[in-house]
Structures are given as C-alpha cells and as structure tokens.
Amino acid sequence: MLADALSYKLWQRDHIIPKCAGGGEDFDNLAVACRHCNWDFKRDWNPRTAIAPNLNPGREDLIEAVKVYVQKKRGDAEAELARMRAIIGGTSN
C-alpha cells in the first residue's frame, strides 16, 4: 500500500466526518482512502446521515457506513460507464 512514493500518492488522508461537517483532525476521525473513493465518491458526505440520529456511532460504525456509501456510488459510476459505452458503441441496453 505504501511501499514507495508512487504507491503513497495513490492514497489520501480521509476525514471520516468531513471537516465541513465538524470533523476534526483527531486520530478517530482519520482514515486512509484511495484518491478516487475519497475525492470522487465520498468527498463531503457525512456518514452520520446514514446512521439513526439517536445513536452515537463509533469509528467502526462510521467507517462501515462510508464503505456502503462508496460501494453504491461506485456501482452508480459503473452503470453510467455502461450507458456511455452503449452510446459510443451504438448499442442499447
């Protein structure tokens, strides 16, 4: 994952609760994510929005919510890619 400088540049420090939503720089709010997942899929999304408001989620709960959200966004991107391929290839789905 961090074997050399090129590998390192593929990863970013992710604020689990985004700074714009009040997340801090403390260890419990930091994770490592690939650039695409962090910037293209998660960006400013707050995982607290996916968890019942009366719960006080821990780090692992928040990370799990992020994983589910990013998987959905990646699936959406795959579906969009398939539509673009159909347009370019002249086929319909």
Long-range contacts (C-beta under 8 A, 24 or more apart in sequence): 1-32, 10-34, 10-35, 11-35, 12-38, 12-39, 14-38, 14-42, 14-66, 16-47, 16-59, 16-62, 16-63, 16-66, 17-46, 17-47, 17-48, 17-62, 18-43, 18-44, 18-45, 18-46, 20-44, 21-46, 21-48, 28-59, 29-59, 31-63, 31-66, 37-70, 37-74, 40-73, 40-77, 41-69, 41-70, 41-73, 41-74, 41-77, 42-66, 42-69, 42-70, 42-73, 45-69
